[in-house]
Amino acid sequence: MYTDAAKTELGSVCLQFDDQNKPQVCSYMSLATSDAQQKWLSYQLELYAIGMAFRQNETLFLQSEIKIFIDTAVCVALEKYKPMNARKTRLIAYLSQFNFKVHYIPGRMNRGTDAL
């Protein structure tokens, strides 16, 4: 899964590899942020994008090992993240039910979600 967030929108692309090890698109997600969300910090928007992508594909992801590629280095250390309010606590609790690893990629390499 590749995710990206900007002040005004969130996006994700979920891929699955076939028998020939070629990526096949499972889903796309693109959302506009609200006025309140536009005041969030970039890493908060990235975490929200991850949460929304998981919610969209919940039945598939609950049984799979997921690799998340993201262009915000803060989100790579998600297991060390200490939520500061109830909204973040709920999001981290929701994400904890999935088996995933977060990998950092430079923003210029994250082209798929930038297009959304």
C-alpha angles and dihedrals in degrees: 000000000000118000134183135175134195131179092268104031148022128213143179139178119202117203133187124194119233129214091280089052092249117142117248121192114244098177147342126215128192124170135172116229122236123240090260093049091051087068092058122105118257095254090051090054090048091052089049090051089053091049093049092048090051091048091051092051100029099134093052097042098048089071099039141074106241130203113203120199114199136167097220112088093200091068093057091076093053094141089062094047116120111204114227101199142023095266092055092043091054091048094050090046090052093048092048092072091066129078105231144139123209118220126190120231125175114259094245089060093053096080100140096065094037088065091058 
